[in-house]
Amino acid sequence: MSAPATATAPFEHLTVYRARRIRTMTDALPSAEAVAVANGRIVSVGTLESLKPWLEAFAHTIDDRFAGDVLLPGFIDPHVHPSLPAVTTQFPFLAPDDWTLPNGSFPGATTSDTFIARLKELYAQHDDWSVPFIVWGFHPLWHGDQYRPQLDALFPDRPVVLWHRSFHELILNTPALKWFDLKEEEVRGRPETNWDRGHFWENGAQPLVVKLGPVIFDPAR
């Protein structure tokens, strides 16, 4: 990126990129058609008509290389697994924050009571019992203790799995343990497991992921 523009001579030349659509990611102007760039910085965004004051004031080039494309701001994320959305968006979300996804809108729950109420609603909507009822987004800082004893009290008959918001932890009720055909002796003494709480995390969750794999990684899903 070039040096920052100065107040007296901000730049000498603009490059205006036109696109089929520009997603700005801002509420004030969510969509645009042109973006003006100088010295490696965006100086204005809108339409060629709205950019006229800039174009009249500075030498410029209209660049149509992206005329048929959609542009959006670049993102820098030092830790991302592209496969995770392919797994998690198979299931409803119930996290502390709101989510709007291609498979629906999922309002956040920031208390234990709202979490339980919403969990019951989502459970009632689950109609494919060839797989457990799985919901992603649980976090005890907001949702309190929701482990095997609590889940057994709420859902004694059907398999329920809470997938922690970190993606690194799973919590199962007793019917879910039976669905996975997981025996206590298989995990006895294994680090990062708590059989009584139905809590499995990091390497301790590996036996569950292996057994769930054929379901969640089915290309049709």
Buried (B, 14 or more C-beta within 10 A) or exposed (E): EEEEBEEEEBBEEBEBBBBEEBEBEEEEEEEBBBBBBBBEEEBBBBEEEBBEEBBEEBEBEEBEEBEEEEBEEEEEEEEEEEEEEEBBBBBBBBBBBEBEEEEEEBBBBBEBEBBBEBBEEBBEEBEEEEBBBBBBBBBBEBBBEBBBBBBBEBBEEBBBBBBBBEBBBBBBBBBBBEBBEBEEEEBEEEEBBBBEBBBBBEEBBBBBEEEBEEEBEEEEE
